[in-house]
Amino acid sequence: MKPTILLTGKTGQLGSELNRLLPKLGEVIAPERNELDLRDPEKIRQILRNANLQLIVNAAAYTGVDAAETDEATALAMNAEAPRLLAQEAKKLGALLVHFSTDYIFDGSKNAPYVETDPPNPLNAYGRTKLAGEEAIRNSGAAHLIFRTSWVYATHGRNFLLTILRLAAEREELKVVDDQVGAPTCALNLAEATTRILAGIVNSSSSQLTFLEASGTYHMTAAGQTTWYEFANAILEEVRRAPQNLPWLASATKGRPLIASRVLPISTVEFRSPAPRPAYSVLSNARLKQVFGVTLPDWRTQLQSCFSR
Ligand SMILES: NC(=O)c1ccc[n+]([C@@H]2O[C@H](COP(=O)([O-])OP(=O)(O)OC[C@H]3O[C@@H](n4cnc5c(N)ncnc54)[C@H](OP(=O)(O)O)[C@@H]3O)[C@@H](O)[C@H]2O)c1
């Protein structure tokens, strides 16, 4: 039997890709934000209790890392309280909750890829609220999949790729942080991997037992690692090779030619962002491969694919 799936955050980078792919698995209910504001507990209960759901996919979040420093209460409501409620309701329904978390739950003091069991120690408010969400889900007893990902970008939304393209059309010289190491992950690849995993679970059986067996926390990022500085250079390299009539590219640069001729590496201290970020947040995807047989392409291949869309 095909599952009924609730998808939150359908306008987001990841949510919009999932909204395209999840209908392959079942019937998708994807409310607008004004129909389901996740800061409204009563609304969450009402929507979840009135639908016969087997899967709840939570792609909504408060993702403003710097903004969260001065608005932690809203970030907590979205990133911890809403997932807690979704998990409680999922448990009552016998549904599987799929949720996304972040590399920013780690402090970056490691120098080898983080595994799922490494102790979290978020450096910023966003990371604290996302970790609280993870813990609420794990403690709920609901069947769940928590996928931790990193440095997400897409050809729409607010992200590093589009910021670099905009700045490259405005300035001759860009300064980009070169002492943070991570794995830029394309929302499309994340959505594809998630859908593949869910297809495997749904097609084997939709029993609660199977959901519970699959339950756990997994790292899901692009393979490889880079810095924001190297990522910026790679973006500019790809854009020079790309067909210039890509609609999303024209929209990112507002149709202007790219004038940036230099990218200068700077340190995190020089950049001075409101939220501290981990210096190293590469996540090992070994568990994802071992349990689900799923691997994501490396970050450079993912970036190239973006420019052929
Ligand atoms: N972006 C990253 O670099 C990154 C890195 C690691 C992990 N993640 C995690 O990956 C997941 C997906 O991130 P993303 O980058 O795709 O997010 P995104 O593009 O910022 O999208 C967030 C979504 O949440 C919705 N939303 C915000 N507040 C809401 C509210 N009060 N009620 C209902 N919906 C609300 C937004 O709706 P509107 O369009 O109406 O605002 C949007 O659809 C999140 O869990 C995030 O924490 C992201």
The ligand as an SDF file (V2000), in Angstrom:
LIG
                    3D

 48 52  0  0  0  0  0  0  0  0999 V2000
   20.9840   25.3160    4.7630 N   0  0  0  0  0  0  0  0  0  0  0  0
   22.0390   24.6680    5.2400 C   0  0  0  0  0  0  0  0  0  0  0  0
   23.1950   25.0250    4.9600 O   0  0  0  0  0  0  0  0  0  0  0  0
   21.8660   23.4740    6.1350 C   0  0  0  0  0  0  0  0  0  0  0  0
   23.0190   22.8590    6.6640 C   0  0  0  0  0  0  0  0  0  0  0  0
   22.8530   21.7370    7.4970 C   0  0  0  0  0  0  0  0  0  0  0  0
   21.5760   21.2790    7.7810 C   0  0  0  0  0  0  0  0  0  0  0  0
   20.4840   21.9090    7.2580 N   0  0  0  0  0  0  0  0  0  0  0  0
   19.1620   21.4070    7.6190 C   0  0  0  0  0  0  0  0  0  0  0  0
   18.5570   20.8990    6.4350 O   0  0  0  0  0  0  0  0  0  0  0  0
   17.1320   21.1020    6.4960 C   0  0  0  0  0  0  0  0  0  0  0  0
   16.6540   21.8260    5.2480 C   0  0  0  0  0  0  0  0  0  0  0  0
   17.3040   23.0950    5.1890 O   0  0  0  0  0  0  0  0  0  0  0  0
   17.0840   24.0930    3.9600 P   0  0  0  0  0  0  0  0  0  0  0  0
   18.3850   24.7800    3.7310 O   0  0  0  0  0  0  0  0  0  0  0  0
   16.3880   23.3840    2.8430 O   0  0  0  0  0  0  0  0  0  0  0  0
   16.0870   25.1520    4.6290 O   0  0  0  0  0  0  0  0  0  0  0  0
   15.4610   26.4720    3.9790 P   0  0  0  0  0  0  0  0  0  0  0  0
   15.7740   26.5360    2.5220 O   0  0  0  0  0  0  0  0  0  0  0  0
   15.8400   27.6190    4.8670 O   0  0  0  0  0  0  0  0  0  0  0  0
   13.9000   26.2010    4.1100 O   0  0  0  0  0  0  0  0  0  0  0  0
   13.2720   26.2060    5.3610 C   0  0  0  0  0  0  0  0  0  0  0  0
   11.8150   25.8770    5.1530 C   0  0  0  0  0  0  0  0  0  0  0  0
   11.1890   25.9640    6.4470 O   0  0  0  0  0  0  0  0  0  0  0  0
   10.0070   26.7570    6.2880 C   0  0  0  0  0  0  0  0  0  0  0  0
    9.6540   27.4160    7.5190 N   0  0  0  0  0  0  0  0  0  0  0  0
   10.3630   28.3720    8.1840 C   0  0  0  0  0  0  0  0  0  0  0  0
    9.6810   28.7710    9.2740 N   0  0  0  0  0  0  0  0  0  0  0  0
    8.5100   28.0760    9.2810 C   0  0  0  0  0  0  0  0  0  0  0  0
    7.3700   28.0490   10.1380 C   0  0  0  0  0  0  0  0  0  0  0  0
    7.2970   28.8470   11.2200 N   0  0  0  0  0  0  0  0  0  0  0  0
    6.3720   27.1800    9.8580 N   0  0  0  0  0  0  0  0  0  0  0  0
    6.4430   26.3740    8.7730 C   0  0  0  0  0  0  0  0  0  0  0  0
    7.4710   26.3560    7.9050 N   0  0  0  0  0  0  0  0  0  0  0  0
    8.5050   27.2110    8.1670 C   0  0  0  0  0  0  0  0  0  0  0  0
   10.3750   27.7620    5.2070 C   0  0  0  0  0  0  0  0  0  0  0  0
    9.2210   28.3570    4.7030 O   0  0  0  0  0  0  0  0  0  0  0  0
    9.2930   29.8140    3.9920 P   0  0  0  0  0  0  0  0  0  0  0  0
    9.8210   29.5430    2.5960 O   0  0  0  0  0  0  0  0  0  0  0  0
    7.8900   30.2720    4.0200 O   0  0  0  0  0  0  0  0  0  0  0  0
   10.2310   30.6390    4.8190 O   0  0  0  0  0  0  0  0  0  0  0  0
   11.0770   26.8420    4.2190 C   0  0  0  0  0  0  0  0  0  0  0  0
   10.1390   26.1250    3.4490 O   0  0  0  0  0  0  0  0  0  0  0  0
   16.8830   21.8650    7.8010 C   0  0  0  0  0  0  0  0  0  0  0  0
   16.5510   20.9640    8.8180 O   0  0  0  0  0  0  0  0  0  0  0  0
   18.2280   22.4930    8.1170 C   0  0  0  0  0  0  0  0  0  0  0  0
   18.4030   22.7420    9.4960 O   0  0  0  0  0  0  0  0  0  0  0  0
   20.6010   22.9880    6.4330 C   0  0  0  0  0  0  0  0  0  0  0  0
  1  2  1  0
  2  3  2  0
  2  4  1  0
  4  5  1  0
  4 48  2  0
  5  6  2  0
  6  7  1  0
  7  8  2  0
  8  9  1  0
  8 48  1  0
  9 10  1  0
  9 46  1  0
 10 11  1  0
 11 12  1  0
 11 44  1  0
 12 13  1  0
 13 14  1  0
 14 15  2  0
 14 16  1  0
 14 17  1  0
 17 18  1  0
 18 19  2  0
 18 20  1  0
 18 21  1  0
 21 22  1  0
 22 23  1  0
 23 24  1  0
 23 42  1  0
 24 25  1  0
 25 26  1  0
 25 36  1  0
 26 27  1  0
 26 35  1  0
 27 28  2  0
 28 29  1  0
 29 30  1  0
 29 35  2  0
 30 31  1  0
 30 32  2  0
 32 33  1  0
 33 34  2  0
 34 35  1  0
 36 37  1  0
 36 42  1  0
 37 38  1  0
 38 39  2  0
 38 40  1  0
 38 41  1  0
 42 43  1  0
 44 45  1  0
 44 46  1  0
 46 47  1  0
M  CHG  2   8   1  16  -1
M  END
$$$$
